[in-house]
Amino acid sequence: MMKTTHWTWEYINPVTKQKLGKKNIVNNFCISIAANEAYCATCHVGYGMVDNKFDFTKQENVDCVVCHDTTGTYRKQPGLGGGVVTQAMEFPPGSGKMVKPVDLRKVAQKVGKTSRDTCGSCHFRGGGGDGVKHGDMDSSLAAPEAELDVHMDAVGLDFKCSTCHMTKDHQVPGSRYAPTARDDKGRMIRGKLDPRNPTTCQSCHGNGPHKEVRLNNHATKVACQTCHIPAFARGGVATKMEWDWSTAGRRDKDGKHIDILDAKGHKIYESKEGSAVVAENVVPEYRWFNGEVKYTLLSDKIDPSNVVKINAWSGSPDDGKSLIWPVKIMRGKQPYDAVNMTLVRPETASPADDTAYWKNLDWEKAITFGMRYAGLPFSGKVGFVSTEMYWPITHMVAPKAKALACVECHSATSRLKGLPGIYMPGYSANHWLDLIGWGLAALTLFGVVVHGLVRLALARKAR
């Protein structure tokens, strides 16, 4: 499953302006930005990010057109450091395939507002392919029907990403690094200066959207998404659920890389990335979540005998801040330093460097270069550790008629099975409690029958 990204940055929550500090945060989808910047920049940031000397403070390095192109022709090729093709070139190198240059004049004359297409050009394909990363975002949301997403329905409400992710000064609210798990403040006025996160369900629907009081009471413990997103990857695009890098490196009898597809054409093995499990129409897992996320940092010591949580959700049924949230949990195996007990930064992507894993399929060589490039120690011993990463599910909202029925949770096969701190009739059965209950019911019935018989006998005697 997991590519692990490590980068140093200072994250500032665009809504609250809270500084979360500079951290070597680990993200599971690019293995390492360090030494692979020219490839990461296909989506991230802008122009000229080819090494670790990129200046994030210069506005001219930001690519405005990638978000504001309306022609659908502005495309970037991996390895160009965020640049576009300006003259015909062979890509990938040695493939014999030619890529035409982008008509920049045409693009510049047709700039406009952002759209699902412009946002989706990166976000739908995070993790290296359509639907790979999030599960609830893929190309099916470009023009969805109401059954897939009632808000983005192309012939209905037709929400753009910016409808909810309403920006101010190009700061885009709604983040998986600083999410709002619970919003008790109700509706907000769009366009008015408000420090709140405008991407929550409550910011539009308020805290009492249901006609039934019982359902509104549920919303004090259950996130809206839990009932209104019955499954993710519902648009015909499979998402990656498991990614095992420990199986990477196989070659065919001629020494060439191997690709293996399943019956539907999904890639389930690739020499340079290992094996994968993909799925569609996936029922989420559920966790208590209070909006606090703890990350495994590059400097953290790990225990390879346990699953390493790349991002651990905080929350409990008793903290007064948590709701039950749906989540996609990415599971897999990825390399680590078997002596220093830390995760590692391999060079993966560069076809020009003999040290890049995707070229040589040699973990020790790729990690040695990547760690030296980042100025970090590496023992030379590579192991593989099981990892998990949590992705909250918040897109692909179904019409209300398709929301979860009571029986989905209130039954022996409850979706919330195993979740702590809940008691639900129909699910939370206890043998002794049931025995006591039935015993009391039987005694009650026995008492009623005896009472009735005594009354009947006394009535006859009185005659």
C-alpha positions as CSV (number, residue, x, y, z in Angstrom):
1,M,0.0,0.0,0.0
2,M,2.1,2.7,1.3
3,K,4.5,5.1,-0.2
4,T,5.9,7.2,2.6
5,T,6.5,10.9,2.3
6,H,8.7,12.8,4.7
7,W,9.0,16.6,4.4
8,T,9.8,19.5,6.6
9,W,7.3,22.3,6.6
10,E,5.4,24.7,8.8
11,Y,1.7,24.0,8.5
12,I,-0.7,26.9,9.2
13,N,-4.4,26.1,9.5
14,P,-5.9,28.3,6.8
15,V,-9.1,28.9,8.8
16,T,-7.8,29.4,12.4
17,K,-4.3,30.6,11.4
18,Q,-3.0,28.2,14.0
19,K,0.6,27.4,13.5
20,L,1.3,23.7,13.9
21,G,5.0,24.0,13.7
22,K,7.7,22.6,11.5
23,K,7.7,18.8,11.6
24,N,9.1,16.0,9.6
25,I,5.7,14.6,8.8
26,V,5.3,11.2,7.4
27,N,2.7,10.7,4.6
28,N,2.2,7.3,3.0
29,F,2.0,8.0,-0.7
30,C,5.2,9.1,-2.3
31,I,7.8,7.2,-0.2
32,S,9.9,10.4,-0.1
33,I,9.8,13.9,-1.5
34,A,13.5,14.3,-0.7
35,A,15.5,13.3,-3.8
36,N,12.3,13.0,-5.8
37,E,11.2,16.6,-5.9
38,A,11.0,16.8,-9.7
39,Y,8.3,14.1,-9.7
40,C,6.4,15.3,-6.7
41,A,6.2,18.7,-8.3
42,T,3.9,17.2,-11.0
43,C,1.2,18.1,-8.6
44,H,2.8,19.9,-5.6
45,V,3.5,23.7,-5.6
46,G,4.7,25.0,-8.9
47,Y,7.6,25.7,-11.1
48,G,11.2,24.5,-10.8
49,M,11.1,22.2,-7.8
50,V,13.9,19.9,-8.9
51,D,15.8,19.6,-5.6
52,N,15.8,20.7,-2.0
53,K,16.8,24.3,-2.8
54,F,13.3,25.2,-4.0
55,D,12.2,28.5,-2.5
56,F,8.6,28.2,-1.1
57,T,8.5,31.9,-0.3
58,K,8.6,33.2,-3.9
59,Q,5.1,33.8,-5.3
60,E,6.5,33.4,-8.9
61,N,7.2,29.8,-8.1
62,V,3.4,29.1,-7.7
63,D,1.6,27.8,-10.8
64,C,-1.6,29.8,-11.1
65,V,-2.7,28.2,-14.4
66,V,-2.9,24.6,-13.1
67,C,-5.9,25.7,-11.0
68,H,-7.4,28.3,-13.4
69,D,-7.1,26.6,-16.8
70,T,-10.4,26.1,-18.5
71,T,-9.2,24.4,-21.7
72,G,-8.4,21.0,-20.2
73,T,-5.1,20.9,-22.1
74,Y,-2.7,22.2,-19.4
75,R,-0.9,19.0,-18.4
76,K,2.4,18.3,-16.6
77,Q,4.7,15.3,-17.2
78,P,6.4,13.7,-14.2
79,G,10.1,14.6,-13.7
80,L,9.9,18.1,-15.1
81,G,9.9,19.9,-11.7
82,G,6.4,21.3,-12.2
83,G,7.1,22.5,-15.7
84,V,5.0,21.7,-18.8
85,V,6.1,20.4,-22.2
86,T,6.9,23.4,-24.4
87,Q,8.2,21.4,-27.4
88,A,7.6,17.9,-28.6
89,M,9.5,15.4,-26.5
90,E,9.7,11.7,-26.0
91,F,8.1,10.5,-22.8
92,P,8.7,8.4,-20.9
93,P,12.4,8.5,-22.2
94,G,13.1,5.6,-24.4
95,S,9.5,4.7,-24.9
96,G,9.2,6.0,-28.4
97,K,6.0,7.9,-27.4
98,M,5.9,11.6,-28.2
99,V,4.2,14.2,-26.1
100,K,2.9,17.3,-27.8
101,P,3.7,20.8,-26.3
102,V,1.1,22.7,-24.4
103,D,-0.3,25.7,-26.3
104,L,0.4,28.2,-23.6
105,R,-1.1,31.1,-25.5
106,K,-4.4,29.3,-25.8
107,V,-4.4,28.4,-22.1
108,A,-3.5,32.0,-21.0
109,Q,-6.4,33.3,-23.1
110,K,-8.9,31.0,-21.4
111,V,-8.1,31.2,-17.7
112,G,-11.1,31.2,-15.4
113,K,-12.6,30.0,-12.1
114,T,-11.5,26.7,-10.6
115,S,-13.6,23.7,-11.3
116,R,-13.9,20.0,-10.2
117,D,-11.7,19.2,-13.2
118,T,-8.9,21.6,-12.2
119,C,-9.0,20.5,-8.6
120,G,-9.4,16.9,-9.6
121,S,-6.4,17.0,-12.0
122,C,-4.3,16.4,-8.8
123,H,-6.7,15.3,-6.1
124,F,-8.5,12.6,-8.0
125,R,-5.1,11.0,-8.8
126,G,-3.3,11.4,-5.5
127,G,-1.0,8.5,-4.7
128,G,0.0,7.8,-8.3
129,G,-3.3,6.9,-10.0
130,D,-7.1,7.5,-10.3
131,G,-8.7,6.9,-6.9
132,V,-5.6,5.4,-5.4
133,K,-5.4,7.5,-2.2
134,H,-8.6,8.8,-0.8
135,G,-11.2,6.4,-1.9
136,D,-13.9,9.1,-1.9
137,M,-12.3,11.2,-4.6
138,D,-11.6,10.0,-8.1
139,S,-12.4,10.9,-11.7
140,S,-16.1,9.8,-11.4
141,L,-16.7,13.0,-9.5
142,A,-15.9,15.1,-12.6
143,A,-19.5,14.9,-13.7
144,P,-21.3,12.6,-11.2
145,E,-25.0,11.7,-10.9
146,A,-26.9,12.4,-7.8
147,E,-26.6,8.7,-6.7
148,L,-22.9,9.2,-6.5
149,D,-22.8,12.6,-4.9
150,V,-25.9,14.6,-4.2
151,H,-24.0,17.9,-3.9
152,M,-21.8,17.5,-7.0
153,D,-24.6,16.1,-9.2
154,A,-23.7,17.6,-12.6
155,V,-27.4,18.1,-13.6
156,G,-28.5,19.0,-10.1
157,L,-26.8,21.2,-7.5
158,D,-23.5,20.9,-9.4
159,F,-21.3,22.0,-6.5
160,K,-17.7,22.9,-7.4
161,C,-15.0,22.1,-4.9
162,S,-14.8,25.8,-4.0
163,T,-18.5,25.8,-3.1
164,C,-17.6,24.2,0.2
165,H,-13.8,24.8,0.2
166,M,-14.5,28.5,0.1
167,T,-11.2,30.3,0.0
168,K,-9.9,33.6,1.3
169,D,-6.6,35.0,0.0
170,H,-6.0,31.6,-1.7
171,Q,-6.0,29.8,1.6
172,V,-8.1,26.7,1.0
173,P,-10.0,25.5,4.1
174,G,-10.8,21.9,4.8
175,S,-7.7,19.9,5.7
176,R,-6.8,16.3,6.5
177,Y,-4.0,17.6,8.7
178,A,-6.2,19.9,10.8
179,P,-9.7,18.6,10.3
180,T,-12.9,19.8,12.1
181,A,-14.4,16.6,13.5
182,R,-17.2,18.2,15.4
183,D,-19.0,21.5,14.6
184,D,-21.6,22.5,17.2
185,K,-22.1,26.1,16.0
186,G,-24.7,25.5,13.4
187,R,-25.1,27.4,10.1
188,M,-22.8,30.1,9.0
189,I,-23.3,32.9,6.5
190,R,-21.2,32.3,3.4
191,G,-19.0,35.1,2.3
192,K,-19.0,36.7,5.7
193,L,-15.7,36.9,7.6
194,D,-15.9,33.9,9.9
195,P,-13.0,32.0,11.5
196,R,-14.9,28.7,11.3
197,N,-14.3,25.9,8.8
198,P,-16.9,26.3,6.0
199,T,-16.5,22.7,4.8
200,T,-18.4,21.1,7.7
201,C,-21.9,19.7,7.1
202,Q,-23.3,21.8,9.9
203,S,-22.1,25.1,8.3
204,C,-24.9,24.6,5.8
205,H,-27.3,22.2,7.3
206,G,-27.2,23.3,11.0
207,N,-27.3,21.0,14.0
208,G,-30.9,19.9,13.6
209,P,-31.4,19.0,9.9
210,H,-33.8,16.1,10.5
211,K,-37.5,16.2,11.1
212,E,-37.2,13.3,13.5
213,V,-35.8,14.3,16.9
214,R,-34.4,10.8,17.3
215,L,-32.1,11.3,14.3
216,N,-31.0,14.7,15.5
217,N,-30.0,13.1,18.8
218,H,-28.0,10.6,16.8
219,A,-26.0,13.5,15.3
220,T,-24.6,14.4,18.7
221,K,-22.6,11.2,18.6
222,V,-22.4,10.3,14.9
223,A,-20.8,12.3,12.1
224,C,-23.2,13.1,9.2
225,Q,-20.9,11.2,6.9
226,T,-21.3,8.0,8.8
227,C,-24.9,7.6,7.7
228,H,-24.9,9.6,4.5
229,I,-21.9,7.9,2.8
230,P,-22.8,4.2,2.8
231,A,-19.7,3.2,0.8
232,F,-16.8,4.9,-1.0
233,A,-15.2,4.1,-4.4
234,R,-18.8,3.9,-5.7
235,G,-18.2,5.6,-9.1
236,G,-16.7,2.7,-11.0
237,V,-13.1,3.6,-10.0
238,A,-11.3,1.2,-7.7
239,T,-9.3,2.5,-4.8
240,K,-6.1,1.0,-3.3
241,M,-6.7,-0.6,0.1
242,E,-3.4,-2.4,0.6
243,W,0.1,-1.7,-0.7
244,D,2.9,-4.0,0.1
245,W,6.3,-2.6,-0.9
246,S,8.1,-5.7,0.5
247,T,7.1,-7.7,-2.6
248,A,8.6,-5.1,-5.0
249,G,11.7,-5.9,-7.1
250,R,10.6,-9.0,-9.1
251,R,11.7,-9.3,-12.7
252,D,10.8,-11.6,-15.6
253,K,13.1,-14.1,-17.1
254,D,14.6,-11.4,-19.3
255,G,15.3,-9.2,-16.4
256,K,12.6,-6.7,-17.2
257,H,10.0,-5.2,-14.9
258,I,6.7,-6.9,-14.3
259,D,3.2,-5.5,-14.4
260,I,0.2,-7.7,-13.4
261,L,-3.4,-6.7,-13.9
262,D,-6.6,-8.3,-12.5
263,A,-9.6,-9.2,-14.6
264,K,-10.9,-5.7,-14.6
265,G,-7.6,-4.1,-15.6
266,H,-6.5,-2.9,-12.2
267,K,-2.8,-3.1,-11.5
268,I,-2.2,-5.5,-8.6
269,Y,1.5,-5.9,-9.0
270,E,4.3,-3.7,-10.3
271,S,8.0,-4.4,-9.9
272,K,8.8,-0.9,-8.8
273,E,5.9,-0.6,-6.2
274,G,5.1,-4.1,-5.1
275,S,1.7,-5.7,-4.7
276,A,-1.7,-4.1,-4.1
277,V,-5.3,-4.9,-3.2
278,V,-7.9,-2.7,-4.8
279,A,-11.6,-2.5,-4.3
280,E,-14.8,-0.8,-5.2
281,N,-18.0,-0.1,-3.2
282,V,-16.1,-0.3,0.0
283,V,-17.9,-0.1,3.3
284,P,-15.9,2.2,5.6
285,E,-14.5,1.4,8.9
286,Y,-15.6,3.5,11.8
287,R,-13.6,5.2,14.6
288,W,-14.3,7.8,17.4
289,F,-12.6,11.0,16.2
290,N,-12.2,14.4,17.9
291,G,-10.1,16.1,15.1
292,E,-6.7,15.6,16.7
293,V,-4.2,13.7,14.6
294,K,-0.9,12.4,15.8
295,Y,1.8,11.7,13.1
296,T,4.7,9.4,13.1
297,L,7.7,11.7,12.5
298,L,10.9,10.9,10.7
299,S,12.8,11.0,14.0
300,D,10.4,8.7,15.9
301,K,11.6,5.3,16.9
302,I,9.2,2.6,15.7
303,D,8.4,-0.9,17.0
304,P,8.4,-3.2,13.9
305,S,6.6,-5.9,15.9
306,N,3.5,-3.7,15.9
307,V,1.6,-1.9,13.2
308,V,3.0,1.6,12.8
309,K,0.3,4.2,12.6
310,I,1.4,6.9,10.2
311,N,-1.4,9.1,11.4
312,A,-3.2,8.1,14.6
313,W,-6.7,9.5,15.2
314,S,-7.5,10.7,18.7
315,G,-11.0,10.2,20.2
316,S,-13.1,8.3,22.6
317,P,-16.8,8.0,23.5
318,D,-16.2,9.9,26.7
319,D,-14.2,13.0,25.8
320,G,-17.3,15.1,24.8
321,K,-15.5,16.1,21.6
322,S,-15.6,12.9,19.5
323,L,-18.0,11.6,16.9
324,I,-18.1,8.3,15.1
325,W,-16.5,8.9,11.7
326,P,-16.2,6.7,8.6
327,V,-12.6,6.1,7.5
328,K,-10.6,4.4,4.8
329,I,-7.6,2.7,6.5
330,M,-4.7,2.2,4.1
331,R,-2.7,-0.9,5.1
332,G,0.6,-2.1,3.8
333,K,4.3,-2.7,4.3
334,Q,7.1,-0.2,3.7
335,P,10.8,-0.1,4.3
336,Y,12.5,1.0,7.5
337,D,16.0,1.1,9.0
338,A,16.3,-2.2,10.8
339,V,19.0,-0.9,13.1
340,N,18.1,2.7,13.8
341,M,14.4,1.7,14.0
342,T,13.1,4.6,11.9
343,L,11.3,5.0,8.6
344,V,13.5,5.9,5.7
345,R,13.7,8.1,2.6
346,P,14.6,6.2,-0.6
347,E,15.2,7.9,-3.9
348,T,12.6,6.3,-6.1
349,A,11.7,8.1,-9.3
350,S,14.7,9.5,-11.2
351,P,15.4,7.5,-14.4
352,A,18.8,9.3,-14.8
353,D,20.2,8.1,-11.4
354,D,21.5,4.6,-11.0
355,T,20.5,4.9,-7.3
356,A,16.8,5.4,-8.0
357,Y,14.8,2.3,-6.9
358,W,12.4,2.4,-9.9
359,K,15.5,1.9,-12.1
360,N,17.6,-0.5,-10.2
361,L,15.1,-2.2,-7.8
362,D,17.8,-2.1,-5.1
363,W,16.4,-0.8,-1.7
364,E,19.8,-0.4,0.0
365,K,21.2,1.7,-2.8
366,A,18.1,3.8,-3.1
367,I,17.8,4.4,0.6
368,T,21.5,5.1,1.1
369,F,21.3,7.8,-1.5
370,G,18.0,9.2,-0.2
371,M,19.1,9.4,3.4
372,R,22.5,10.9,2.6
373,Y,20.7,13.5,0.3
374,A,18.4,14.4,3.3
375,G,21.4,14.5,5.7
376,L,20.0,11.6,7.8
377,P,21.7,8.4,9.2
378,F,21.2,5.0,7.7
379,S,22.6,1.8,9.0
380,G,22.4,0.0,5.6
381,K,20.0,-2.7,7.0
382,V,16.5,-2.6,5.4
383,G,13.4,-4.2,6.9
384,F,9.7,-3.9,6.2
385,V,7.1,-2.9,8.7
386,S,3.3,-3.0,8.6
387,T,1.7,0.4,8.5
388,E,-1.7,2.1,8.6
389,M,-2.9,5.5,7.5
390,Y,-6.3,7.0,8.1
391,W,-8.2,8.9,5.5
392,P,-11.6,10.4,6.6
393,I,-14.4,9.8,4.2
394,T,-16.3,12.9,3.4
395,H,-17.1,13.0,-0.3
396,M,-19.6,10.8,-2.3
397,V,-22.6,11.9,-0.2
398,A,-25.6,9.8,-1.3
399,P,-29.2,11.1,-1.6
400,K,-31.1,11.0,1.7
401,A,-33.1,8.0,0.4
402,K,-29.8,6.1,0.2
403,A,-28.7,6.9,3.7
404,L,-28.0,4.0,6.1
405,A,-31.1,2.3,7.4
406,C,-31.3,1.6,11.2
407,V,-30.6,-2.1,10.7
408,E,-27.2,-1.3,9.3
409,C,-26.0,-0.6,12.8
410,H,-28.8,-1.9,15.0
411,S,-28.3,-5.6,14.2
412,A,-26.0,-8.5,15.1
413,T,-23.9,-7.7,12.0
414,S,-23.7,-4.0,12.9
415,R,-21.3,-1.8,10.9
416,L,-20.1,-0.5,14.3
417,K,-19.2,-3.9,15.6
418,G,-16.2,-3.7,17.9
419,L,-16.4,0.1,18.4
420,P,-16.0,0.9,22.1
421,G,-18.5,2.9,24.2
422,I,-21.7,2.1,22.4
423,Y,-24.9,0.1,23.4
424,M,-27.4,-0.5,20.7
425,P,-30.5,-2.7,20.9
426,G,-30.2,-5.5,18.3
427,Y,-26.4,-5.5,18.4
428,S,-25.0,-5.1,22.0
429,A,-26.4,-8.4,23.1
430,N,-25.2,-10.0,26.4
431,H,-26.1,-13.5,27.2
432,W,-26.6,-13.0,31.0
433,L,-28.4,-9.7,30.5
434,D,-30.7,-11.3,27.9
435,L,-31.3,-14.2,30.3
436,I,-32.2,-11.9,33.2
437,G,-34.4,-9.9,30.9
438,W,-36.3,-12.9,29.6
439,G,-36.5,-14.2,33.2
440,L,-38.1,-11.0,34.4
441,A,-40.4,-11.0,31.4
442,A,-41.4,-14.6,32.2
443,L,-42.0,-13.8,35.9
444,T,-44.1,-10.8,34.9
445,L,-46.2,-13.0,32.6
446,F,-46.5,-15.6,35.3
447,G,-47.6,-13.0,37.8
448,V,-50.2,-11.6,35.4
449,V,-51.6,-15.1,34.7
450,V,-51.7,-16.1,38.4
451,H,-53.3,-12.7,39.2
452,G,-55.9,-13.3,36.5
453,L,-56.7,-16.8,37.7
454,V,-57.0,-15.7,41.3
455,R,-59.4,-12.9,40.2
456,L,-61.4,-15.4,38.2
457,A,-61.6,-17.9,41.0
458,L,-62.7,-15.3,43.5
459,A,-65.3,-14.0,41.2
460,R,-66.8,-17.4,40.8
461,K,-66.7,-18.0,44.5
462,A,-68.6,-14.7,45.2
463,R,-71.5,-16.0,43.0
